[in-house]
Amino acid sequence: MAYEIGGKTVETDANGYLVQIDDWNEDVAKAIAAEEGIVEVTQRHWDVVNYLRDEYVNNAGNQPNMRKLTKIMQTKWDDKKVDTKTIYELFPAGPSKQAGKVAGLPESKRKGGY
């Protein structure tokens, strides 16, 4: 599978994850999100995506679990009612995998939970 974005071919693996993390940009993220059924990418989507990218790129490939992601978004959004459901509303196919895919990260092997 591959995406054609701005005249450039962006290669993915069989599951739709980018082969090269450096191929990622916001246009690529929007194309992946659309393919994933996310019609509108809101600021909250970008907050999650950018956090995941930052953790992966600047923290030795770290892919935070759901509990950590929820806690970080609570502080970022200054909303004490952020919970797992809130994150799943943004990425209904599973934040760990779907948000990571939109963020251009390798497929998470995490099984979920804490």
One Martini backbone bead per residue (centre of mass of N, CA, C, O) as a GRO file, in nm:
protein
  114
    1MET     BB    1   0.101   0.033   0.016
    2ALA     BB    2   0.008   0.377  -0.083
    3TYR     BB    3   0.067   0.726  -0.100
    4GLU     BB    4  -0.058   1.017  -0.273
    5ILE     BB    5   0.134   1.322  -0.207
    6GLY     BB    6   0.213   1.579  -0.386
    7GLY     BB    7   0.358   1.369  -0.599
    8LYS     BB    8   0.415   1.161  -0.365
    9THR     BB    9   0.536   0.856  -0.253
   10VAL     BB   10   0.405   0.670   0.029
   11GLU     BB   11   0.514   0.414   0.210
   12THR     BB   12   0.376   0.100   0.323
   13ASP     BB   13   0.268  -0.143   0.486
   14ALA     BB   14   0.029  -0.389   0.512
   15ASN     BB   15  -0.108  -0.199   0.763
   16GLY     BB   16  -0.036   0.127   0.693
   17TYR     BB   17   0.250   0.183   0.778
   18LEU     BB   18   0.518   0.350   0.775
   19VAL     BB   19   0.836   0.291   0.660
   20GLN     BB   20   0.912   0.605   0.686
   21ILE     BB   21   0.911   0.843   0.927
   22ASP     BB   22   1.019   1.089   0.737
   23ASP     BB   23   0.744   1.100   0.553
   24TRP     BB   24   0.615   1.274   0.756
   25ASN     BB   25   0.319   1.482   0.764
   26GLU     BB   26   0.025   1.647   0.769
   27ASP     BB   27  -0.074   1.533   0.497
   28VAL     BB   28  -0.029   1.240   0.568
   29ALA     BB   29  -0.206   1.235   0.820
   30LYS     BB   30  -0.470   1.308   0.673
   31ALA     BB   31  -0.473   1.061   0.484
   32ILE     BB   32  -0.476   0.847   0.704
   33ALA     BB   33  -0.726   0.943   0.853
   34ALA     BB   34  -0.920   0.906   0.617
   35GLU     BB   35  -0.866   0.600   0.587
   36GLU     BB   36  -0.967   0.566   0.902
   37GLY     BB   37  -1.237   0.769   0.925
   38ILE     BB   38  -1.122   1.059   0.976
   39VAL     BB   39  -1.262   1.348   0.878
   40GLU     BB   40  -1.170   1.531   1.130
   41VAL     BB   41  -0.888   1.719   1.227
   42THR     BB   42  -0.824   1.814   1.532
   43GLN     BB   43  -0.655   1.948   1.788
   44ARG     BB   44  -0.669   1.687   1.956
   45HIS     BB   45  -0.542   1.506   1.752
   46TRP     BB   46  -0.273   1.664   1.733
   47ASP     BB   47  -0.193   1.630   2.027
   48VAL     BB   48  -0.161   1.325   2.017
   49VAL     BB   49   0.027   1.297   1.776
   50ASN     BB   50   0.257   1.484   1.878
   51TYR     BB   51   0.315   1.329   2.134
   52LEU     BB   52   0.387   1.056   2.010
   53ARG     BB   53   0.619   1.161   1.836
   54ASP     BB   54   0.791   1.282   2.058
   55GLU     BB   55   0.832   1.021   2.220
   56TYR     BB   56   0.962   0.856   1.994
   57VAL     BB   57   1.193   1.051   1.894
   58ASN     BB   58   1.286   1.170   2.207
   59ASN     BB   59   1.236   0.854   2.362
   60ALA     BB   60   1.347   0.583   2.240
   61GLY     BB   61   1.061   0.470   2.117
   62ASN     BB   62   0.826   0.560   2.277
   63GLN     BB   63   0.499   0.402   2.364
   64PRO     BB   64   0.246   0.499   2.520
   65ASN     BB   65   0.011   0.433   2.722
   66MET     BB   66  -0.311   0.504   2.800
   67ARG     BB   67  -0.267   0.627   3.076
   68LYS     BB   68  -0.053   0.834   2.995
   69LEU     BB   69  -0.211   0.975   2.771
   70THR     BB   70  -0.444   1.072   2.948
   71LYS     BB   71  -0.278   1.242   3.150
   72ILE     BB   72  -0.155   1.437   2.944
   73MET     BB   73  -0.430   1.542   2.826
   74GLN     BB   74  -0.536   1.662   3.087
   75THR     BB   75  -0.317   1.885   3.102
   76LYS     BB   76  -0.340   2.004   2.816
   77TRP     BB   77  -0.672   2.047   2.835
   78ASP     BB   78  -0.777   2.120   3.115
   79ASP     BB   79  -0.936   1.824   3.170
   80LYS     BB   80  -1.062   1.615   3.419
   81LYS     BB   81  -1.254   1.434   3.201
   82VAL     BB   82  -1.034   1.276   3.091
   83ASP     BB   83  -1.052   0.966   2.917
   84THR     BB   84  -1.058   0.689   2.740
   85LYS     BB   85  -1.312   0.768   2.582
   86THR     BB   86  -1.205   1.034   2.467
   87ILE     BB   87  -0.982   0.899   2.293
   88TYR     BB   88  -1.173   0.700   2.137
   89GLU     BB   89  -1.332   0.926   1.991
   90LEU     BB   90  -1.084   1.000   1.812
   91PHE     BB   91  -0.978   0.671   1.817
   92PRO     BB   92  -1.179   0.401   1.761
   93ALA     BB   93  -0.945   0.176   1.675
   94GLY     BB   94  -0.726   0.272   1.866
   95PRO     BB   95  -0.488   0.470   1.988
   96SER     BB   96  -0.227   0.308   1.966
   97LYS     BB   97  -0.265   0.244   1.658
   98GLN     BB   98  -0.415   0.479   1.509
   99ALA     BB   99  -0.249   0.721   1.613
  100GLY     BB  100   0.024   0.604   1.527
  101LYS     BB  101  -0.038   0.598   1.228
  102VAL     BB  102  -0.094   0.904   1.194
  103ALA     BB  103   0.204   0.965   1.319
  104GLY     BB  104   0.411   0.757   1.165
  105LEU     BB  105   0.442   0.499   1.324
  106PRO     BB  106   0.508   0.218   1.430
  107GLU     BB  107   0.378  -0.062   1.515
  108SER     BB  108   0.221  -0.156   1.787
  109LYS     BB  109   0.261  -0.429   2.033
  110ARG     BB  110   0.052  -0.348   2.208
  111LYS     BB  111  -0.232  -0.484   2.405
  112GLY     BB  112  -0.289  -0.300   2.641
  113GLY     BB  113  -0.373  -0.126   2.901
  114TYR     BB  114  -0.122  -0.074   3.171
   0.00000   0.00000   0.00000
